[in-house]
Amino acid sequence: MSQYYSPIVYTVTEQEDGWLLKTVLQRRLLVSRKLLSKIKLTEQGVMLNGERVYISVKVAAGDVVEVRMEQEESDDILPEPIPFTVLYEDEHLLIVNKDAGIIVHPTHGHYTGTLANGVVHYWKSKGERFRFRPIHRLDQETSGVLAIAKNPYVHQHVSEQMIAGTVDKKYIALVHGSPVPEQGSVDGPIDRDPEEPHRRIVTPDGYAARTLYTTVTRWSGGSASAISLKLESGRTHQIRVHMTSIGCPLIGDRMYKTLPVHEIDEQTMAVREERDSWIERQALHACELTFEHPILQERITFQAPFPADMAALEKRLNDEAAPREEL
């Protein structure tokens, strides 16, 4: 087995004739300084026309540049047969549909039973060596599409797209109440709740956060709604915090079900408590993820099907909270 992953290959153009190899690596392949410092020290990390060279050499039109990264493994993650569904996989990326209730990465007190344990087991069962590099996270009780990079180059590129705001992350949520207006955005800085640090709140001193939303369906004149959401930032619990802040907490969300800034009557509260019991987690699903594939250099979209527990909740809302209004 080779100690390197398949190379990233680039052919020098007429425009780049006479450039330093280092310049091609940084400006055309967009190799980060950190990764460049690492690969130039390995035997086959940087090759020009099949030969190892210094990155200070000049290149000519037609030269073939190859970048190789050494294979890595997550030796600190115990392989376990944890369930997940593969939505897409190539030699650079693994896209999965994460089930609700699964933590993405081992944390203090949760060293096993995570998605990372399952992915490491999956790779090892195929005789493959990759380090677990999630490009983003989902809350434990949020289901849906999650992207995992198989090497540091791909992780760097997609992460930079996220920072630049060119990654589209779309969600579907079933919420109490109905937003006013039906379509809009929530712009609310988010930070930790000083009284309960594991929770987040909207606060003027928080980190900038923006969520776009569109109401898809309303039940019983707005007592519950299905909402399509798009994140323009990626703060912890962002959708849950923002929807609560406008009086529409997610159905089943035990952490954010209280509405300190929105007064509701006892009857409405009783109805909401009943509906919260219809699902064992917050009704939130990451349904779609779009970004540019760093190697294919084309935008690709991945979709995760609607989960069974949210489909069952939607059916109960149709049956018991009629009439249904499509928007």
C-alpha positions in Angstrom: 0.0 0.0 0.0 1.3 3.4 -0.9 2.1 5.8 1.9 0.6 8.6 -0.2 -2.9 9.5 -1.3 -3.6 9.9 -5.0 -1.8 13.1 -6.3 -3.4 16.4 -7.1 -2.2 17.1 -10.6 -1.9 20.4 -12.4 -0.5 21.3 -15.8 1.4 24.6 -16.1 -0.2 27.0 -18.6 1.4 29.5 -21.0 0.5 32.3 -18.7 2.4 30.7 -15.8 5.6 30.0 -17.9 8.6 31.1 -15.9 6.7 31.3 -12.5 8.3 29.8 -9.4 6.8 26.4 -8.5 6.0 27.9 -5.1 3.9 30.5 -6.8 2.0 27.9 -8.8 1.3 25.9 -5.7 0.0 28.9 -3.8 -1.8 30.9 -6.5 -3.2 28.1 -8.7 -3.6 25.1 -6.4 -4.1 27.3 -3.4 -2.0 25.2 -1.1 -1.9 26.7 2.3 1.4 27.7 3.9 0.9 25.1 6.6 0.3 22.3 4.1 3.1 23.5 1.8 5.6 23.4 4.7 4.6 19.8 5.4 4.5 18.3 1.9 7.8 19.9 0.7 9.6 17.8 3.4 8.2 14.5 2.2 9.9 12.5 -0.5 7.1 12.7 -3.0 5.2 15.6 -1.6 6.0 18.0 -4.5 7.0 16.6 -7.9 7.6 18.3 -11.2 7.5 16.1 -14.3 7.9 13.1 -12.1 10.9 14.3 -10.2 11.3 15.7 -6.7 12.4 19.4 -6.9 12.7 22.5 -4.7 9.7 24.7 -4.8 12.0 27.6 -5.7 12.6 26.2 -9.3 11.0 27.9 -12.3 8.3 26.1 -14.3 7.6 26.0 -18.0 4.3 25.7 -19.9 3.3 22.1 -20.1 5.1 21.0 -17.0 3.1 18.7 -14.8 3.0 19.5 -11.1 2.0 16.8 -8.6 1.1 17.3 -5.0 0.9 14.2 -2.6 -0.1 14.0 1.0 1.0 11.2 3.2 -1.8 8.8 4.4 -3.0 9.4 7.9 -5.3 7.6 10.4 -7.2 8.7 13.5 -5.4 6.5 15.9 -7.1 8.1 18.9 -10.6 7.1 17.7 -11.9 3.6 18.5 -13.5 1.9 15.5 -17.1 1.0 16.1 -20.0 -0.1 13.9 -22.1 3.0 14.3 -24.9 3.4 11.7 -24.8 6.1 9.1 -25.8 6.3 5.4 -23.2 7.2 2.7 -24.7 9.8 0.3 -21.5 10.3 -1.8 -17.9 9.1 -1.7 -14.8 9.6 -3.8 -11.1 9.5 -2.9 -11.3 13.1 -1.5 -14.7 13.4 0.2 -17.2 11.3 2.3 -20.7 12.8 2.5 -23.0 11.0 5.0 -26.6 11.3 6.3 -26.2 11.5 10.1 -28.9 10.0 12.3 -30.4 12.0 15.1 -28.9 11.2 18.5 -25.4 10.7 17.2 -22.6 13.0 18.3 -20.2 13.9 15.4 -16.8 13.7 17.2 -15.6 12.2 20.5 -15.8 14.7 23.4 -15.2 14.6 27.1 -17.5 11.9 28.4 -18.4 10.7 24.9 -15.3 8.8 23.6 -17.4 6.1 21.9 -20.7 5.9 20.1 -20.0 8.9 17.8 -20.1 9.3 14.1 -16.3 9.5 14.1 -16.1 6.0 15.6 -18.5 4.7 12.9 -16.6 6.3 10.0 -13.2 5.1 11.2 -14.7 1.6 11.4 -16.2 1.9 7.9 -12.8 2.9 6.4 -10.9 0.2 8.3 -13.4 -2.4 7.1 -12.4 -1.5 3.5 -8.7 -1.4 4.3 -8.5 2.3 3.8 -6.5 4.9 5.8 -7.9 8.3 6.4 -8.0 10.7 9.3 -11.5 11.8 10.4 -11.9 15.5 9.3 -15.4 16.8 9.5 -15.7 20.0 7.6 -18.7 21.2 9.7 -20.8 19.9 12.6 -24.4 19.1 13.4 -25.9 19.1 16.8 -26.3 15.6 18.4 -30.1 15.7 17.9 -30.0 17.2 14.4 -30.1 14.8 11.5 -28.9 15.2 7.9 -26.1 15.8 5.5 -22.5 16.1 6.8 -19.3 16.5 4.8 -16.0 14.8 5.8 -12.7 15.5 4.1 -10.3 12.7 3.5 -7.2 14.8 3.4 -6.0 18.3 4.7 -6.1 19.9 1.2 -9.8 19.2 0.7 -10.6 20.2 4.3 -8.8 23.5 3.9 -10.5 24.4 0.6 -14.1 23.6 1.7 -13.5 25.3 5.1 -12.3 28.4 3.3 -15.5 28.3 1.2 -17.5 28.2 4.4 -15.6 31.2 5.8 -16.2 33.1 2.5 -19.9 32.3 2.7 -20.1 30.3 -0.6 -21.3 27.1 1.0 -25.1 26.7 0.9 -26.5 24.9 4.0 -30.2 24.3 3.9 -32.4 22.9 6.7 -36.1 22.0 7.3 -37.6 22.6 10.7 -41.1 21.9 12.2 -41.8 24.7 14.6 -44.4 26.0 17.0 -46.2 29.1 15.7 -45.6 30.8 12.4 -43.0 33.5 11.6 -44.1 37.0 10.7 -43.5 37.8 7.9 -43.8 34.4 6.2 -40.4 34.9 4.6 -37.4 36.9 5.9 -34.3 36.7 7.9 -33.2 36.7 11.5 -30.2 38.9 12.2 -29.2 38.3 15.9 -25.8 38.1 17.4 -25.3 34.9 19.4 -23.2 34.0 22.4 -23.3 31.8 25.5 -26.1 32.3 28.1 -24.1 33.6 31.2 -26.6 31.8 33.5 -26.5 28.5 31.5 -23.3 28.3 29.5 -24.3 25.2 27.6 -27.2 27.3 26.0 -26.9 30.1 23.5 -28.9 33.4 23.4 -29.3 36.4 21.1 -27.4 39.2 22.7 -26.0 42.5 21.3 -22.5 41.5 22.5 -22.6 38.2 20.6 -21.1 37.0 17.4 -22.8 38.0 14.2 -25.4 35.5 12.9 -27.9 35.5 10.2 -30.6 32.9 9.2 -32.8 33.1 6.2 -36.2 31.4 6.4 -39.3 30.7 4.3 -42.5 29.3 5.6 -43.5 26.2 3.6 -46.6 25.0 5.4 -48.9 26.3 8.2 -51.2 24.3 10.4 -54.3 25.5 12.3 -53.9 29.1 11.3 -50.3 29.3 12.3 -50.2 27.2 15.5 -47.4 25.2 13.9 -45.3 25.5 10.7 -42.8 23.8 8.4 -39.9 26.2 7.7 -37.1 26.0 5.1 -33.9 27.6 6.4 -30.6 28.7 5.0 -27.6 29.6 7.2 -25.4 32.6 6.3 -23.2 31.9 9.4 -22.6 28.8 11.5 -23.0 29.6 15.2 -23.7 26.8 17.7 -27.5 26.1 17.9 -28.1 29.0 15.5 -31.4 27.9 14.0 -32.8 26.8 17.4 -31.8 30.1 19.0 -33.0 32.3 16.2 -36.3 30.6 15.8 -36.9 30.8 19.5 -36.0 34.5 19.5 -38.9 35.2 17.1 -41.4 33.1 19.0 -41.2 29.9 17.0 -39.2 27.3 18.9 -38.6 24.0 17.2 -41.1 21.3 18.1 -39.4 18.8 20.5 -36.6 21.1 21.5 -36.3 20.6 25.3 -33.4 23.1 25.7 -35.0 26.1 23.9 -38.7 25.5 24.4 -39.1 28.3 26.9 -40.0 31.7 25.5 -38.7 34.4 27.9 -39.4 37.3 25.6 -42.7 36.0 24.1 -45.8 35.8 26.3 -48.2 32.9 25.4 -51.4 31.8 27.1 -51.8 28.6 29.1 -53.9 26.9 26.4 -51.3 27.5 23.7 -48.5 26.3 26.1 -50.5 23.1 26.7 -50.9 22.5 23.0 -47.1 23.0 22.5 -46.2 20.7 25.4 -48.4 18.0 23.8 -46.8 18.4 20.4 -43.3 18.4 22.0 -44.1 14.8 23.1 -44.7 13.7 19.6 -41.0 13.6 18.8 -38.0 12.7 20.9 -35.6 15.5 19.7 -35.8 18.9 18.1 -37.5 18.7 14.6 -34.5 19.9 12.6 -33.0 18.2 9.5 -30.0 19.3 7.4 -31.5 18.5 4.1 -29.0 20.0 1.6 -25.4 21.0 1.3 -23.8 22.7 -1.8 -20.2 23.7 -2.3 -17.4 23.6 -4.9 -15.5 20.3 -5.1 -11.9 21.3 -4.6 -10.6 18.7 -7.1 -13.4 18.6 -9.7 -13.8 22.4 -9.5 -17.5 22.3 -9.9 -20.4 23.0 -7.5 -22.0 19.9 -6.2 -25.2 19.4 -4.2 -25.9 16.6 -1.7 -29.3 15.9 -0.3 -30.4 13.9 2.7 -34.0 12.4 2.7 -36.6 13.5 5.2 -36.1 11.4 8.4 -38.8 9.0 9.6 -39.4 10.7 12.9 -40.0 14.1 11.4 -42.3 12.6 8.7 -44.3 11.0 11.5 -44.5 14.3 13.3 -45.7 16.0 10.1 -48.4 13.4 9.6 -49.7 14.0 13.1 -49.8 17.7 12.5 -51.7 17.0 9.3 -54.1 14.7 11.1 -54.6 16.6 14.4 -53.8 20.2 13.5 -55.8 20.6 10.3 -56.5 22.6 8.2 -53.1 22.6 6.5 -52.1 25.7 4.4 -49.4 25.3 1.8 -47.5 28.5 1.1 
